[in-house]
Amino acid sequence: MTLRTLVLLAATTLITSGCITVPATVLYNNSEIPAVSPTGNRCKQPYLLTQDCSIFSYATRIIEIEGKKGRIAGSADGSVLLIMLKDELKLDTFELNHLSHLIEDFLTTKGLNITEMQAMAANGETSGYFFVFDGDAYSPLKTLTVEK
C-alpha cells in the first residue's frame, strides 16, 4: 500500500468517524475567508481545476518563488489557483501563508487581482488556498516550475 493510499484511508476514517472539524472561516491577511474541508475531490469542488491537479495530492505542479517551494493547480482558463506547500504531508499554516503572499505579490506585479478566496482547513490547520483572479494567473506561475 502506498503512502497516498494510507493517507486517503486515514482521512476517510477520520471523516466518517467525525474526527475532522472544518471551520466556517479562517483568518488570512487579517480577513476572514470561507473554508472547505481538505477531503473529497478538490479538483472538482469548489472549483474545477483541470491543470496539474490529482485527486490524491490535489496540486501537483512544483514551483519555487523567492526560495520557497509550493504546489499549484489551476482552472482551464488559469483564473483559479490552488496553492499548497510542496511537502504533501506538512501542515504549516504560517509557511503556507508566506508562500501565498509571495505568489499574490508576484501576480499583482503582472496586473492580476484576487476577486475571491477560500481555504482548505481542518482541525486548526490550513492545507491550501483557492484564489480566484481577474485573469489568467496560472500561466505566469508556470514559468516558476522546478523539478521535484
VENVEN-V469562 format. One record per residue. N is the residue number from 1. RES is the residue in three letters. PHI is phi in degrees with one decimal (* if undefined). PSI is psi in whole degrees, 0 to 359 (none if undefined). OMEGA is omega as a letter, one per 30 degrees, with the letter a starting at -180 (none if undefined). Layout:
((N & RES & PHI & PSI & OMEGA) (N & RES & PHI & PSI & OMEGA))
This chain:
((1 & MET & * & 133 & a) (2 & THR & -79.2 & 165 & l) (3 & LEU & -61.0 & 318 & l) (4 & ARG & -61.7 & 319 & l) (5 & THR & -63.1 & 317 & l) (6 & LEU & -62.7 & 318 & l) (7 & VAL & -64.0 & 316 & l) (8 & LEU & -63.1 & 318 & l) (9 & LEU & -63.8 & 318 & l) (10 & ALA & -64.1 & 317 & l) (11 & ALA & -63.1 & 317 & l) (12 & THR & -61.8 & 318 & l) (13 & THR & -62.3 & 316 & l) (14 & LEU & -62.8 & 319 & a) (15 & ILE & -67.1 & 311 & a) (16 & THR & -68.4 & 336 & l) (17 & SER & -91.5 & 358 & l) (18 & GLY & 78.3 & 22 & a) (19 & CYS & -90.8 & 358 & l) (20 & ILE & -104.9 & 129 & l) (21 & THR & -110.6 & 119 & l) (22 & VAL & -105.0 & 121 & l) (23 & PRO & -72.7 & 158 & l) (24 & ALA & -71.8 & 325 & l) (25 & THR & -142.3 & 162 & l) (26 & VAL & -131.2 & 160 & a) (27 & LEU & -90.2 & 127 & l) (28 & TYR & -141.4 & 124 & a) (29 & ASN & 54.5 & 42 & l) (30 & ASN & 62.9 & 21 & l) (31 & SER & -128.9 & 147 & l) (32 & GLU & -85.8 & 131 & l) (33 & ILE & -123.1 & 152 & a) (34 & PRO & -63.7 & 152 & l) (35 & ALA & -122.5 & 148 & l) (36 & VAL & -125.7 & 160 & l) (37 & SER & -66.4 & 145 & l) (38 & PRO & -78.2 & 1 & l) (39 & THR & -100.2 & 166 & a) (40 & GLY & 95.7 & 184 & a) (41 & ASN & -89.6 & 91 & a) (42 & ARG & -76.1 & 359 & l) (43 & CYS & -83.1 & 346 & a) (44 & LYS & -116.9 & 338 & a) (45 & GLN & -140.8 & 141 & g) (46 & PRO & -80.4 & 355 & l) (47 & TYR & -131.9 & 152 & l) (48 & LEU & -84.6 & 113 & a) (49 & LEU & -108.7 & 112 & a) (50 & THR & -106.9 & 349 & l) (51 & GLN & -105.9 & 120 & l) (52 & ASP & 56.3 & 47 & l) (53 & CYS & -127.5 & 135 & l) (54 & SER & -124.2 & 141 & l) (55 & ILE & -67.4 & 345 & a) (56 & PHE & -90.6 & 315 & a) (57 & SER & -119.8 & 4 & l) (58 & TYR & 63.2 & 247 & a) (59 & ALA & -66.5 & 132 & a) (60 & THR & -121.3 & 342 & l) (61 & ARG & -78.5 & 125 & l) (62 & ILE & -90.8 & 127 & l) (63 & ILE & -125.5 & 162 & l) (64 & GLU & -133.5 & 130 & l) (65 & ILE & -136.6 & 121 & a) (66 & GLU & 50.8 & 42 & l) (67 & GLY & 82.5 & 357 & l) (68 & LYS & -103.0 & 130 & l) (69 & LYS & -101.6 & 143 & l) (70 & GLY & -150.7 & 177 & l) (71 & ARG & -120.1 & 143 & l) (72 & ILE & -133.4 & 155 & l) (73 & ALA & -138.3 & 160 & a) (74 & GLY & -145.1 & 162 & l) (75 & SER & -77.1 & 170 & a) (76 & ALA & -57.0 & 319 & a) (77 & ASP & -89.4 & 359 & l) (78 & GLY & 79.2 & 2 & a) (79 & SER & -80.3 & 341 & l) (80 & VAL & -111.1 & 131 & l) (81 & LEU & -120.0 & 145 & l) (82 & LEU & -112.9 & 124 & a) (83 & ILE & -114.6 & 129 & l) (84 & MET & -139.7 & 164 & l) (85 & LEU & -71.4 & 156 & a) (86 & LYS & -61.8 & 315 & a) (87 & ASP & -75.0 & 114 & a) (88 & GLU & -61.5 & 332 & a) (89 & LEU & -101.2 & 359 & a) (90 & LYS & -91.2 & 127 & l) (91 & LEU & -114.4 & 109 & a) (92 & ASP & -143.9 & 94 & a) (93 & THR & -59.9 & 322 & l) (94 & PHE & -61.3 & 312 & a) (95 & GLU & -65.6 & 320 & l) (96 & LEU & -63.0 & 318 & l) (97 & ASN & -62.4 & 319 & l) (98 & HIS & -61.9 & 312 & l) (99 & LEU & -59.2 & 316 & a) (100 & SER & -62.5 & 320 & l) (101 & HIS & -64.8 & 320 & l) (102 & LEU & -61.3 & 316 & l) (103 & ILE & -65.7 & 316 & l) (104 & GLU & -59.1 & 314 & l) (105 & ASP & -63.7 & 318 & l) (106 & PHE & -59.1 & 314 & a) (107 & LEU & -73.0 & 331 & l) (108 & THR & -63.6 & 323 & l) (109 & THR & -67.5 & 344 & l) (110 & LYS & -93.4 & 5 & l) (111 & GLY & 83.6 & 16 & a) (112 & LEU & -102.1 & 145 & a) (113 & ASN & -130.0 & 144 & l) (114 & ILE & -76.2 & 133 & l) (115 & THR & -109.4 & 340 & a) (116 & GLU & -158.0 & 150 & l) (117 & MET & -142.8 & 149 & l) (118 & GLN & -143.5 & 152 & l) (119 & ALA & -111.4 & 149 & l) (120 & MET & -97.5 & 115 & a) (121 & ALA & -147.0 & 147 & l) (122 & ALA & -160.4 & 147 & l) (123 & ASN & 51.0 & 40 & l) (124 & GLY & 83.3 & 1 & l) (125 & GLU & -123.7 & 143 & l) (126 & THR & -103.4 & 126 & a) (127 & SER & -103.2 & 350 & l) (128 & GLY & -175.4 & 165 & l) (129 & TYR & -128.9 & 139 & l) (130 & PHE & -99.1 & 122 & l) (131 & PHE & -113.5 & 134 & l) (132 & VAL & -110.0 & 126 & a) (133 & PHE & -109.7 & 165 & a) (134 & ASP & -85.3 & 15 & l) (135 & GLY & -171.3 & 189 & a) (136 & ASP & -74.0 & 101 & l) (137 & ALA & -93.3 & 342 & a) (138 & TYR & -74.5 & 319 & a) (139 & SER & -58.4 & 314 & l) (140 & PRO & -62.2 & 326 & a) (141 & LEU & -71.1 & 330 & l) (142 & LYS & -61.3 & 336 & l) (143 & THR & -70.3 & 347 & a) (144 & LEU & -96.9 & 10 & a) (145 & THR & -61.2 & 138 & l) (146 & VAL & -129.7 & 165 & l) (147 & GLU & -71.9 & 154 & l) (148 & LYS & -64.6 & none & none))
